[in-house]
Amino acid sequence: MGLLVLPTVAVADDWLAYIDVTSTRLVADASVGVSDFEEKDVVSGDVDRDGDIDIVVVRKVPVTNPGGKRNVLFMNEDGVLVDRTSTLAPDFLDETDDREVELADVDGDGWLDIITAGTFEEQPRILMNLGEDGGIWQGFDYEPSRLPVLVSGSGNGPKFCGLGVGDVTGNDRPDLYFTDYDNDLEDRLLINDGNGFFTDETAARLTTAMTTSTFGVDADIVDMNGDLANDIVKDNASGTIGSNPEVWILYNDGTGNFDFRDVIYDDAPYMVAPADFTQDGRLDLMIVDDAQDSYLINTGNDAQGHAEFTTQLVGGPATQFFGGNVKFADLDDNGVLDAMVADVDTDVFGCDRKLVMLQGQGVPPNVSYADPLLGALRPWTPQGTYDVEAFDLDGDEFLDLWIGTCTGVKLFLGVDFTLFRDGFETGDTSAW
């Protein structure tokens, strides 16, 4: 099972327990594994449909510096993550300035494809899942014709930072929304024709004000007001000219066109992540703020059919600094989503903060978020985390962690905390 990592403070203070299995369950060259210090973004999914969750990673030179690096396809082979990029996703070996990655079935064939958001003139890419041939999975192939070449009127290519994936037109195929970092190309909405080929329909479906970004770091395509039409949630972390940093909802009128821009948060947002953590059928939002992180509870719609929110501050000193990517998962299996907040800002280098695990507390819909560790370090909350993914690596139904840090990739197996606590106190570790 690998190296056991014991808590560093009294076990009674803990609510999670993990075993460090990086040395035994991660098989890759050190430069893309245990010693990978590049900026990383990660997504998980069962790409070969064998019942095991795999990991896809895109990489670049850290923060606001150009410098493409090759990406990584980690295949889950009996609970071990193995780098199979060269054989199953050879186009991922290209050194690309990719900043975000998502998985989605863009052509409706039942297989997850890879979508990347490029920056520093890097065009976004789709790697198509080739499915099976004779019962053998064929891997991924880059098909440039799937996406239009994106260039501004002055000739600038993309400088994207965020990527939202979801169906805005109602044809049951995912469309793509890219947020612009600092470029006259601005945000782009690419519409899926139903077969996985995309056209740029930004100007026809959104106003210029909606797509203008000074520092658009994040986007999601989700239904925020329950009208069954997906909206766009966008974090404009430096605002636009003459405005504060803001989180916007761009409302879909039901036809795939967007008719209202709602500013719902304007302190110092850096990342935003939607989830129904109150379990009332309405999507709520976690806001990573450069000062104090917050979560916005969706209380229903106003008279115009737009979502309204109440704002709560996240408890704990570790949420009072710059943060980064946010992921949700029920880490402690108590029926309430927890949140994982990475600490590395994609714009300003700094690896001295820590990954924060925020526990979802209470009984839905009355949910609150706080850091039970009050900022204390654990091996699984390392300093300098670019991104984190909770997934079941070994099929035991306990969530495990892939953590991409400033110094390398770390892999932890989730452990039943009750057994861990009892073993720590009695010395009997056989159940671990």
C-alpha positions, 0 to 999 in steps of 0.5 A: 500500500505504500508509505504510511503518512501519520497525522502530525497533530492529535488524531481527534483534530482530524476529519480525513486520513490518507496514505501516501502511495506516490512511490508505488502507484504513480509510474511516469518519468520524474519530469512529469511525475514526482518532480514535475514543477510546471504549472498543471491543470487536471481532470479525471474520467473513465476515458477507455470505459474499463470502469477505472478513472483515469487522469488527464494533465495539461502543463506549461511554464508556471504563471504568466510566462510563455513556455509550452510543455508536453501534457500527460495521459495517466491511465489507471491500470489496476489502481496504478496511474501509468503515463501512456501518453506516447502510445495512446495520446501521442499528440499530447507530446507536443509542447503546448501552452495549455492552461485548462483541460476538460473532458466531454463527449463532443460528438455523441459517440459515448466516448470522452474527448479532451478539450484544452484551452491554450494561452500565449497564442496557443490555439485550443485543441480537441483530441478525439477519443477513437474508441475501440477496435476489436475490443482494444481501446485506440486512444486519442487523436488530435483533429485540428478541423474540429475547431476554428482558428481563433485570431483577433482583428489585429492578428493576435491568437488566444490568450485564454485562461478558463474553459466552460463546457456545456450545451447552450443551444439545446441540441444535447451536445457540449458547446465551449466558452473560453475566457480571455486573459488579456488580449483583444481577441476577448472571450469566445463562444464556440457552438457545436454542430451536433457532430463535434465540429465547432464554429465561432458564434460569439458575436451573434449570441453575446454582446461585446460587453459580455465577452470583454475581459481584462483578466477572465480566469474562469468560466462554467456553462451551467443552468443558474436559474432553473429554466433548463437553459444553460447560462455562463458563469464568468470570473473577470478577476481584474474587471473590465476597463473602469470596473472592479473585479467581478463574477458575472452570470450571462443568462441564456434566453432559451435559444442559445442567445444571451440577453442579460449580464448580472454582476453577482459579486464584486470584491476581489474574486479570482476563481468561481465554482458552481455546485448544489451544495445545499441540495435544494436543486439550485446551483450555489457558488464557491468564490475564491477571493484574494482576501476572504473566500466566500460561498454564495447560496442560491435562494431562488429567482427574482421577478425577472427570473434571475438567480439571487444569492446570500453571501457567507464567508468561509471560516478558517485563516487559510482562506484569507489569501490568494487561491486558485482552482476549486474542486468539489467532492464528498471527501468524508462521505457524510452526504455533504460536498466538501471543497478543495481550494488550490493555492497557486495563483495562475498569474503571480508565482508563489508556493508558500500557501497551502491546499485547503480542504473545506468541510461541508458542515450541517444538514442540507439545505443549511450548509456551511464551509470551514477549514477544520484544520484551521490552517494546519498542514497535513501531507495531503494539504501541501504548500504550493498546489496548482490543482487537485482531483478527488477520484477513486483510484483503487475501486474501494469507494473511498475517494483518493487524491491526485495533487499537482504541486510546485515540486511534483505530483503527489498521490494519496489513497483515502482511508476510512478515518475510523479505522485509521484513528483506531489503528493510530491509537492502538498500534494495530495498523492491519486494517490500513 
